[in-house]
């Protein structure tokens, strides 16, 4: 087994465009759960409408890609309002039920045959982000040090992705350290006390859901641009729980928590994948015990086991504090 190649692949995975998308979506989830205590189990739904808002605008209606980006963010904002207005006056678990159901319903609608002319049905839509790649100033080639290198295309997507992550994280930092952010934290700890102080708890919850949803929509837009392709089955419910894993690994209620969590998640995921494939090809693991098709599910099982250990021994995550996880039972 080539240990250097395994570590290089894991490091490339930790900073790849996919990791930036997960970090961005988890930042939105952190606004919901980490700062406001909202249980959103459908963050992937915001990603879906953001990605398809861009793709449909360009591929189906022939609009500019930049207009499509705005449409994707607007779709995420509308979804937040549609989900939040009827549920946020109730207990937190109602929002969890509604969001996970809405995300799955939308996925099934987008892949339905009757929507083929608009969404492309199960085949999705492709090649709608050419204007972004035409702006790529990086000459063709590979960039990096040794085996830790990226193509010019991936590097261009990474620059956009991690720049968006940095700007969004800074924005969230400024907001949560403002009076508005302190109200959100108060709602997380005891919304009755906040209500007794004359604050409109429902209004603040809507604002939080809207902000986190739009950030999730931005992650979907980033995903669509980076891969130049969207398909409904890419946005399945398990993505939301991967985002929860990212958030809890890094630390909920911490600005850098989702970013560090995304790095750890993708490092471990690629590390397990590369290690198992090399062990299988080298004969260290018998084909009778493990086949190449089993590696994908197994790597997620190992990451899930790691998450269980983190929740047992350090539930606040790498950067979080135990106090941040103590949410009042609504």
Order of alpha helices (4+ residues) and beta strands (2+ residues): alpha-alpha-alpha-alpha-alpha-alpha-beta-alpha-beta-beta-alpha-alpha-alpha-beta-alpha-alpha-alpha
